[in-house]
Amino acid sequence: MINIQRFVCNMLQENCYVVNDETKECVIIDCGAFYPEERQAIVEYIRDNQLIPKHLLGTHGHLDHHFGDDTIYKAFGLKPEVHVGDESFMSSLTEQAAAMFGLQLENDMPSVEHYLSGDEIITFGNHHFKVIETLGHSRGGVFFYCEEENIAFSGDTLFRNSIGRTDLGGGSMFMIIQSLRHICQLPDSTIILPGHGEQTTIGHELATNPYLDR
């Protein structure tokens, strides 16, 4: 059985997820914690539940999904794992902070531990995530799909009744539409946990989302 705890973070209301199973091993997905209370809440949740962090995963390389990487590194020694297509974003988080948010990062960000590729399998406890490439919002967008539990973490590729923007660096409307056509092959009952907003399902999006087409 899998357990998912969502934390809504930073000025863009980004979703960070802590996911564990009965073994207590967990993964942290998109740690966008910016404010001190957000950082503290995630660390305390992991420690209070005696979880064992195994991976710090990023659905893509935009900074609002990585503000808290330094906190996870300091607390648990994990560095981020992100698709190789967003290597340029991950190597320029300080520049992103200035250009996109008008901020100067106060802490050094950890380097990337491992660059992911499509169809790679990530293991924690008794569960597996398959990395599905969903390029278009950026060059390194991915879904983390858990077939055993019929859930997928979609980052900023797919939202409830919408999709991610494609006008940022590395974005492509053509590519995101291709990605959406691919993920539409997942079962209709697949629960989608996005990078912003509320959860949805593939079936709901096929019925209501104008961007999705089998």
N, C-alpha and C positions, 0 to 999 in steps of 0.2 A: 504493500500500500504506500502511495506517495503522498506527501504533505507539502503544500505550497503556501508560503506566506508572502504577501505582497506589501511592499513599502513604496508609497508615492513620494517622490523626491524632487527637490530643486525647484527653480523658478518655472520650469517647463512641465511640471507634474509628470515626471518620468516614472515608469514602473520598474522597480528593482524586485527580483524574486529570489527567495531562499527556498530551495527544494531539497527535501530529504526523504528517506524511506526508513524502514524499521531498523536498519543497521546503524542509524544516526549519521551516516555519511551524507554530506550535502554538497550542493553546488550553489554558487551565487551568480545570478544572471543580471547583467547590466546594472552595476552598482553606481547609480547616479547620485548618491547621497552627497549633498553640498553643504547643508547647514549642520552645525555641530550636533543638534538634537537628532537629526536623521542618521548621522554616522553612529552616534551612540546607540540608537534604537536597534540598528541592525546587528552591531557587535553584541549588545546585551541579549538580543533574541537568540543568537547562535550559542552564546555561553550559557544562558539560563536553561536552554533545552539540551545542553551537553552535546551539541552537534559537532561533527568532525568535517571541516571544510576540505574539499578535495580539488575543486576547480573554481576559478573566477572567470566566467565566460562573458563575452560581449557579442551581441547580435550584429553589431557594426561599430565603426570607429568614431562616431560623433561624440563630442565631449560630454553632452548631457547624459550619456550612458556610462560615463567613466569618471565623473567627479570624485567618487568615493574609492577609486582603486587604491589610492595611497593608504587609506584607513584599513582596508582589507589586508594589504601587504604588511602593514605594521602590526596588526593584531594577529594575523594567521599565517603570514609568510607566503601568501599566494600572489602571483603575478597574472595579469590578464592573458586570456587566450582569445584571439580574434582572427577572422578570416584574412588570409594573406592579401586580398584585394584592397584592404584598408590599411596597409602598412604605412602609407604616407600620412594618413590621419593620426595613427597611433604614435608616429615619430614627431608630430607637430602639435601636441595637445596644448602647449603653452601658446602657440600662435593662434590656435582655435579659440582659446579663452579670450585673447585680445580682440580678434576679428569678429567673433560671433556674439560675445557676451560683454565686451568692454571690461574684462577682468584681468587681473594679474594673479596667476596661481601662486598661493603662498607656500605650497608644499611641492617637493619633487615627486613626480609620478613614476611608478615602477615601469621598467621596460617590459615588453611583451615576453611572456614565458614561451609561447608556442603559437605559430601561425597555422590556423586551421585550413583544411581543404574540403571540398565537397565530398560527401559520402563518408567522411571520417566518423568514427564511433567514439563517443565519450562515455566513460564508465564511472559510475559511483554506486556504492552499495550493491544492490541487486538489480539496478536499472541501467538503461543505456539511452543515450541521446544520439540520434543520427543527425549529422550536419547536412542540411539541404541548402544549396546555394540559391539565394533569392536576390540577385543583383538588381539594381535600378534606383533604389533610394541612395545607395552608395555602391562603390565597386566591390564592397566586401560584405554585403548584407546576407544574413543566413537565418533560417529557421532552425531551432533545436527541437527535434521531433522525437517523442517518446512513444513508440508503438504500443508498448505494454499497457500504458495508461491512456492512450488515445488523446494525447495533448501535444500542443506545439507552441513554442515561444516564438513570436513572429517579429519581434523588434519593431522597426518602423516601416516594414514592408506592407503589412496588412493591419488595419484597424477595424473596429466595429463600424460598418457602413462607409468605410473610406479606405484610402491607401496613403502611403507616405509620399511626401513631396519629392519632386525630382529635379528641382531647380538649384540644388546645392552642388558643390564640386563632386564630380563622379556620378551624378544622377543621370538617369535616362528613362524617359517615359516608355520607349520601346522595350528596354530591358525589364522594367518592372512589370509590364503587361505580360511578357514572356514568362517571368517568374510566377506571376499569379496563375497563369494557365497551367503551369507545372504543379503548383501546390493544390490546385482544384482537384487533382486526382486523389488526394487524401480522402478518407471516409467522411461523409457528410456530418457525422457525429463528432468529428475531431474538435476538441475544445481549443480555441485560439486565445493565447494570453499575449496581448500586444505590449509594445513599449510605452504606449500612452493610452489612457482610457480604459473602458471596461472590456471584459472578456466577451467572446462571441464563439460561433462555431462555423465550420466550413459550410454547412447546409444553410445557415442563416445568411451568410455572405453571398452564396450563390443565388439566393432568392431575392436579396435586397440591394446588394452592392453593384452599382452600374459598371464597375471596372472588371468584375469577374465574369468569365465566360469559359465554359468547358471547351 
